[in-house]
Amino acid sequence: VKRSSTDTAVRDANIQLFKYNREVYQKQPDRRSIWGATLCESIVRVSYFGHDYVLSSAGMDLLTASGRRSFVEYLVNWSFCERHCLGYDPTIEWMSKQQCWRISAPRLSKGKRGKSVYTTQNYYAKKIVISAEHMFGRLTRCLVARKDPPKKEEDLKPENCDSFIKDAWVESTVEAANDTRDEIAHLAAISDALKDNPLVDGMYPTIVAGGRVQFSRSKSGVEEDTTASVLRDLYPVLTNKDRPITEHTIPFRVHKRIVTEPVAIPMRHLESGYEVIIVIADAMRCHGAIVDGPGILHRDMSMGNIMFSRNHDGTGPKGILIDFDHAINIDNVSDIGHKERTGTGPFMSVNNLEKNDNPRTRLDDCESVLYILCWIATFGLDTKRDGVNPNLKLNSSIRTWDM
């Protein structure tokens, strides 16, 4: 809310709205999108925040009858529409009595005549391990969960949970069968190929449920949760290839949810430098086995994608390589354009940074791990967050450099 309607006031109001919305995404795992409004003097503007776009209304002057009428129409529609139209995820519900989230995870089971049938399994979670840190993109969230309903608060502590839920909006193809980078398919192939390899047991996620999120809409029945189903009639307009090149076109995203075991813990909770080396070595051993076995290249080795687990008695740790969103079968690497962004900025290989024509191999991932070690040696393990072991916080003079 601003007292003025100048360009500066409108800009400041929008900046404030963006900051608030980012906090909403961080704190509320049941948010798929967000509605927002700014009031500058007597002018109201309504905005809808999606994963790759912001749609804004024209200014509505509350001092005029037409402006008031237009704004009231928004209020009425918000009052009577379904929750998913307000940006909420109907497959995630806050259980006030148990003080936790009930999350419905998709899974495919065999029905009559061997036909695949879409079913769901409920999980219960409270601890958000990874929150949606950005306004746009995949909005990846990770939670530790359990299948059985909690009977007491202690049941939801991470050490008493046995499942790891990853929820994200990933770029994909309309038809699931054509998605060569489907993380669910990759995890299934990895588990099948490495199930008898004791050297990497527990170093990769084992999928127990997952798929494209679906839910029922009153007007169109059960649908997959995608960019197209969210935008409805606006989707073909915003993805029209004939639009001016200066205008933003949006990718097709699919809402996917995956449940894996064991529960993974971020590296910032490691207790010593020795444990850091153990975890990264395990992740590299796992990476090599995945390349040599099912022939899958990870392509996004980063701080956030190397995690660890501990035994119930606290011993360990054991490194876990997660997040196969960017992974691809080695046989298909040449089909992916080199101009495509693969990896996380600070840890991308020179080939990926330069977007050159060199073939992408496991060496690019190994190069990323080298940068991870340099990052940890320079900045520590994400010291800006809570929960970092004091023994791993560095007071290096390099931290004060202007990067």
C-alpha positions in Angstrom: 0.0 0.0 0.0 1.4 3.4 -1.0 0.0 6.9 -0.6 1.2 7.9 -4.0 0.5 6.6 -7.5 3.8 7.8 -9.1 6.0 5.4 -11.1 8.4 5.2 -8.2 5.6 4.3 -5.7 4.2 1.6 -8.1 7.7 0.1 -8.5 8.3 0.1 -4.7 4.9 -1.5 -4.1 5.7 -4.2 -6.7 9.1 -4.9 -5.0 7.4 -5.2 -1.7 4.8 -7.6 -3.2 7.6 -9.8 -4.7 9.3 -10.0 -1.3 6.1 -11.0 0.5 5.4 -13.6 -2.1 8.8 -15.1 -1.8 8.3 -15.5 2.0 4.9 -17.2 1.3 6.6 -19.8 -1.0 9.3 -20.4 1.6 6.9 -21.0 4.5 3.9 -22.7 2.8 4.6 -25.9 1.0 1.0 -26.1 -0.2 1.4 -23.0 -2.5 1.4 -23.6 -6.2 0.9 -20.0 -7.2 0.0 -16.7 -5.5 -2.4 -13.8 -6.0 -1.4 -10.4 -4.9 -2.6 -6.8 -5.1 -1.1 -3.3 -4.7 -2.9 -0.1 -3.8 -1.2 3.1 -4.8 -3.3 6.0 -3.8 -6.7 5.0 -5.3 -5.3 2.6 -8.0 -5.5 -1.1 -7.4 -3.6 -3.6 -9.5 -4.0 -7.4 -9.1 -1.2 -9.7 -10.0 -1.0 -13.5 -10.4 2.4 -15.1 -9.8 3.1 -18.3 -11.7 6.3 -20.3 -12.0 7.8 -18.4 -15.0 5.6 -15.3 -15.2 3.6 -12.6 -13.5 0.2 -11.6 -15.0 -1.0 -8.1 -13.9 -4.3 -6.4 -14.4 -4.8 -2.9 -15.6 -5.1 -0.3 -12.9 -8.5 -0.1 -11.3 -9.3 3.4 -9.9 -11.5 2.9 -6.7 -12.7 6.5 -7.1 -14.6 5.5 -10.2 -17.6 3.3 -10.5 -16.0 1.1 -13.2 -12.9 0.7 -11.1 -14.8 -0.3 -8.0 -16.9 -2.7 -10.1 -13.8 -4.4 -11.6 -12.2 -4.9 -8.2 -15.4 -6.2 -6.6 -15.5 -8.8 -9.4 -12.1 -10.1 -8.3 -13.3 -10.2 -4.7 -16.4 -12.2 -5.6 -14.5 -14.6 -7.8 -11.9 -15.2 -5.0 -14.7 -15.8 -2.5 -16.5 -18.5 -4.5 -13.7 -20.2 -6.5 -12.1 -23.5 -5.6 -8.9 -23.5 -3.4 -6.7 -24.6 -6.3 -7.8 -21.4 -8.2 -6.4 -19.4 -5.2 -3.0 -21.0 -5.7 -3.3 -23.7 -3.1 -2.4 -27.4 -3.6 -5.4 -29.5 -2.8 -3.2 -32.6 -2.4 -1.5 -31.1 0.6 -3.6 -30.4 3.7 -2.7 -28.9 7.1 -3.9 -31.2 9.9 -4.6 -28.8 12.8 -5.1 -31.6 15.3 -1.8 -33.3 14.5 0.0 -30.1 13.6 1.4 -31.5 10.4 0.9 -31.7 6.7 -0.9 -34.6 5.1 0.6 -35.0 1.6 -0.9 -37.2 -1.1 1.8 -38.9 -3.2 0.9 -40.3 -6.6 1.7 -43.8 -7.6 0.9 -46.2 -10.4 -0.5 -49.7 -9.6 -1.6 -52.5 -11.7 -5.4 -52.8 -12.1 -7.5 -55.3 -14.0 -5.9 -56.8 -17.1 -2.6 -55.3 -16.1 -3.6 -51.7 -16.9 -1.8 -49.0 -14.9 -4.1 -47.3 -12.4 -3.4 -43.9 -10.7 -3.6 -44.2 -7.0 -2.3 -42.2 -4.0 -0.6 -42.8 -0.7 -0.8 -40.3 2.2 2.3 -39.2 4.1 2.6 -37.0 7.1 5.3 -34.4 7.4 6.2 -31.3 9.5 9.9 -30.6 8.9 10.7 -28.8 5.6 14.2 -29.7 4.8 14.5 -27.6 1.6 12.1 -24.7 1.0 11.3 -22.9 -2.2 14.0 -20.3 -2.2 13.1 -18.5 -5.4 10.1 -16.7 -6.8 10.2 -18.6 -10.1 11.3 -21.9 -11.5 10.8 -25.4 -10.1 9.8 -24.3 -6.6 11.5 -27.4 -5.3 10.5 -28.4 -1.7 11.7 -31.4 0.3 10.2 -32.7 3.5 10.9 -35.6 5.8 7.7 -37.7 6.3 6.2 -40.9 7.6 3.4 -43.1 6.2 1.6 -43.8 9.5 -0.4 -40.9 11.1 1.5 -39.4 14.0 0.1 -40.1 17.5 2.4 -37.7 19.3 4.7 -34.8 18.4 7.8 -36.9 18.6 6.6 -39.1 15.8 7.3 -36.3 13.3 10.9 -35.6 14.3 13.3 -36.3 11.5 14.9 -39.3 13.3 11.5 -40.9 13.5 10.6 -40.4 9.8 11.6 -42.9 7.1 10.5 -41.1 3.9 11.8 -38.2 1.9 9.3 -36.2 -0.2 10.4 -34.0 -3.1 7.9 -31.7 -4.7 8.8 -29.7 -7.8 7.5 -28.1 -11.0 9.9 -29.4 -13.6 10.1 -28.6 -17.3 8.8 -31.6 -19.2 6.9 -32.8 -22.3 3.1 -33.0 -22.5 3.2 -36.8 -22.9 5.0 -38.5 -20.0 6.3 -41.2 -22.4 8.3 -38.7 -24.3 10.1 -37.2 -21.3 13.7 -38.3 -21.6 14.6 -36.5 -18.4 12.0 -38.0 -16.1 13.5 -38.2 -12.7 11.1 -40.9 -11.6 12.1 -43.1 -14.6 15.8 -42.5 -13.8 15.4 -43.4 -10.2 13.6 -46.6 -11.1 16.4 -47.5 -13.6 19.1 -46.7 -11.0 17.4 -48.9 -8.3 17.0 -51.8 -10.7 20.6 -51.6 -11.9 22.3 -51.1 -8.6 20.2 -53.2 -6.2 22.8 -55.9 -6.0 25.8 -53.5 -5.6 26.7 -53.4 -1.9 29.4 -50.7 -2.5 26.7 -48.0 -3.2 23.9 -49.4 -1.0 22.0 -46.4 0.5 24.0 -43.8 -1.5 21.1 -43.1 -4.0 17.4 -42.5 -3.4 15.2 -45.6 -3.6 11.8 -44.5 -5.0 8.7 -45.8 -3.2 6.1 -43.6 -4.7 5.9 -40.8 -7.2 4.5 -39.4 -10.4 2.6 -36.5 -11.9 0.3 -34.8 -9.4 -3.4 -35.1 -10.3 -6.5 -33.7 -8.7 -10.2 -33.2 -9.4 -11.4 -29.9 -10.8 -15.2 -29.3 -10.7 -15.5 -28.2 -14.3 -13.0 -30.5 -16.1 -12.7 -33.6 -13.8 -9.4 -35.1 -12.8 -6.4 -33.5 -14.6 -2.6 -33.5 -14.3 -1.3 -30.4 -12.6 0.6 -28.6 -15.3 1.3 -25.1 -16.7 -1.5 -25.7 -19.3 -4.1 -26.8 -16.7 -3.3 -23.8 -14.5 -3.5 -21.1 -17.2 -6.3 -22.7 -19.2 -7.2 -20.5 -22.1 -4.2 -18.2 -21.6 -1.7 -21.0 -22.1 -1.8 -21.1 -26.0 -1.6 -17.3 -26.0 1.5 -17.2 -23.8 3.2 -20.0 -25.7 2.4 -18.8 -29.2 5.7 -18.9 -31.2 4.5 -16.1 -33.4 4.6 -13.6 -30.5 7.2 -10.8 -30.8 10.6 -12.1 -29.8 10.9 -9.4 -27.2 7.9 -10.9 -25.3 8.5 -13.7 -22.7 7.4 -17.2 -23.6 6.9 -19.8 -20.9 8.0 -23.4 -20.7 5.7 -26.3 -20.1 6.0 -27.5 -16.5 4.6 -30.5 -14.8 4.0 -30.8 -11.0 5.8 -33.9 -9.8 6.1 -35.5 -6.4 8.5 -38.2 -5.5 8.8 -40.2 -2.2 12.2 -41.9 -1.6 14.1 -43.6 1.1 16.3 -43.1 3.1 15.8 -39.7 4.6 18.5 -37.3 3.4 20.1 -34.6 5.5 21.7 -31.4 4.1 25.5 -31.2 4.4 25.3 -28.2 6.7 24.5 -30.7 9.5 27.8 -32.5 9.2 30.0 -32.4 12.2 33.6 -32.3 10.9 35.7 -31.8 7.8 36.4 -35.5 7.8 32.7 -36.2 7.4 32.5 -33.7 4.5 35.2 -35.7 2.7 33.4 -39.0 3.4 30.1 -37.8 2.1 31.5 -36.3 -1.1 33.6 -39.4 -1.7 30.4 -41.6 -1.3 28.5 -39.3 -3.7 31.3 -39.6 -6.3 31.4 -43.4 -5.9 27.6 -43.5 -6.4 27.9 -41.1 -9.4 30.4 -43.5 -11.1 28.3 -46.5 -10.5 25.3 -44.8 -12.0 27.2 -43.8 -15.1 28.7 -47.3 -15.5 25.5 -49.2 -14.6 22.3 -47.7 -16.0 24.2 -45.2 -18.0 22.8 -42.1 -16.5 24.6 -38.8 -16.3 23.6 -36.5 -13.4 24.6 -33.1 -14.9 23.8 -31.1 -11.7 26.4 -31.8 -9.1 26.0 -29.1 -6.4 26.0 -28.4 -2.7 22.3 -29.0 -2.4 22.4 -32.3 -4.3 24.9 -34.1 -2.2 23.3 -35.0 1.1 23.8 -37.7 3.7 22.1 -40.1 6.1 23.0 -41.6 9.5 22.2 -44.9 11.1 19.6 -44.9 13.9 22.4 -45.0 16.5 23.9 -41.8 15.1 26.8 -43.4 13.4 27.8 -42.6 9.8 27.5 -40.5 7.8 26.8 -42.0 4.4 26.7 -39.7 1.3 23.6 -39.6 -0.9 23.4 -38.3 -4.4 20.0 -36.8 -5.0 18.1 -34.6 -7.5 18.1 -36.2 -11.0 15.9 -33.5 -12.6 18.7 -32.7 -15.1 19.9 -36.2 -15.5 19.9 -37.9 -18.9 20.8 -41.2 -20.4 24.3 -41.1 -21.9 22.9 -42.3 -25.2 20.8 -39.2 -25.4 23.4 -36.6 -24.4 24.1 -35.6 -28.0 20.4 -34.9 -28.5 20.4 -32.1 -25.9 21.5 -28.7 -27.2 24.7 -27.4 -25.7 23.0 -24.0 -25.3 20.7 -25.5 -22.6 21.5 -24.5 -19.0 22.6 -27.6 -17.0 23.8 -27.3 -13.5 23.9 -24.8 -10.6 25.7 -21.6 -11.3 28.7 -21.6 -9.0 29.5 -25.3 -9.7 28.9 -25.5 -13.5 31.8 -26.9 -15.6 33.6 -24.6 -18.0 31.9 -26.4 -20.9 28.5 -25.6 -19.5 29.4 -22.0 -18.6 30.8 -21.4 -22.1 27.9 -23.3 -23.8 30.5 -24.6 -26.2 30.3 -27.6 -28.6 32.5 -30.0 -26.5 30.8 -33.3 -25.7 29.4 -33.4 -22.2 30.8 -36.4 -20.2 31.2 -37.5 -16.6 34.3 -35.2 -16.4 31.9 -32.2 -16.4 30.3 -33.6 -13.2 33.7 -34.3 -11.7 34.7 -30.7 -12.4 31.6 -29.5 -10.6 32.6 -31.6 -7.5 36.0 -29.9 -7.5 34.2 -26.5 -7.4 32.1 -27.8 -4.5 35.2 -28.6 -2.5 36.6 -25.1 -3.3 33.4 -23.5 -2.2 33.3 -25.4 1.1 37.0 -24.6 1.8 36.3 -20.9 1.1 32.8 -20.2 2.5 32.0 -23.2 4.7 28.8 -25.2 4.6 26.1 -22.6 4.0 26.9 -20.6 7.1 24.0 -18.1 6.6 21.5 -20.8 7.7 20.6 -22.1 11.1 21.9 -25.5 12.1 25.4 -25.3 10.8 27.9 -27.0 13.1 30.2 -24.3 14.6 33.2 -26.5 13.9 32.6 -26.1 10.1 32.2 -22.3 10.1 35.2 -20.6 8.5 36.7 -17.2 9.3 38.7 -17.0 6.2 39.7 -13.5 4.9 38.5 -14.7 1.5 34.9 -14.4 2.7 35.3 -10.6 2.7 36.4 -10.4 -0.9 34.1 -8.6 -3.3 32.9 -11.5 -5.5 
